[in-house]
Amino acid sequence: MIIIPARLASTRFPQKVLADIGGLPMVVRTAKAVEHLDRVVVAADDDKIIATCKHYGIEAMLTSDTHKSGTDRINECANLLQLDDDDLVINIQADEPFIEPEVLSKLISRLNALKQARTPFIMGSCYNAINAEAAQDPNLVKVVLDSEHNALYFSRSLIPYNRSGSATYFGHIGIYGFTKRSLHEFCALDDAPIEDIEKLEQLRAVYHTKKIAMVKVASTGFGIDTKEDLKRAIEIFL
């Protein structure tokens, strides 16, 4: 199950998810990029998004407009859909219209391996190698890993600090996967101070010592965080 959280009242970029990209609203283009892999549902906070999705044949469900994070939104949607506890739930942000299906497939494979190993808490995400210049961008979240490819920390700052001169940098790709049970467990955790400081909800899991399995992928896709990103996306379809 793929659930795309979509919020109309974005503070930095209002109605971003409905912005036109090559003749399709952003959220619709994101959904169509992955709809051949699994059932896709858009979890929206506004009827305008629901109507837009339905116009293009995308399943959509209205959720609360008070959720603090997209993960809280997909948790409500998963509950409304009455998914089983062991079902996989993939969270793709509505502003990822260039997400490659093979990235999603690699994440799903890692999550299924964790299920087979009977891992009690299952949460996964993806990353790729980035250069030092890209790592300076606070809109591109960085991640550092442990020896088992689990996340140690995520930050908008440059991490690790390159004192040795030999640092490599990894950029976080904002898709997540859970079992339904682990999704509910994540959303039941208390908010974390570092989550609010960095404005990165995945730090809630790190703070509460929950492991986030990370999958290295080769991706040239990019999320649309700014109007400059939108302009770049539109130019691709010209």
C-alpha angles and dihedrals in degrees: 000000000000116000122187115199111213125187121186098198099064108172097214098037114017116216089001093149090063096048113128117252114180094330098316131088111253096247091049093050090051092050093048091052091066107021092105091062100058144328110308125206126178112217104207137183097207137050090229090067091045092053093047093051093047090050088061096041096257118140112239137178130198115237134177119297092216100069114129095210143019090247091058087051095052090047090059090047092050089051092049089050089051094228119184118256093248096047115115116242118197118199114206118178116238090234094064102089092150097054109140116231091223089061089057092047092055091050092050090051091054092048092050090051089054090050091052089050088053092236106184097219117035121191126142142175141168140250140179137199116271133184127250093257094054090046090064091066111100090204089063107073117219127211134197121203141211125229092274094053095256120137117263095180144342124212144168086219124083107277133213099031105236101228093139093049092232103088123141120203131217124200120213117235107212102233122111136191130199141160109251089250093052092045089056090046092051093051091049092058118104116257112267126228092228090051091059094041095053095028089231114132095198088070087073088073093045092050092052092048095250114148120239111201110219125208121202113223139170106241134163094179121112138200121239108239101148141030087254089058089051091052090051091049093050091050090058090063097045 
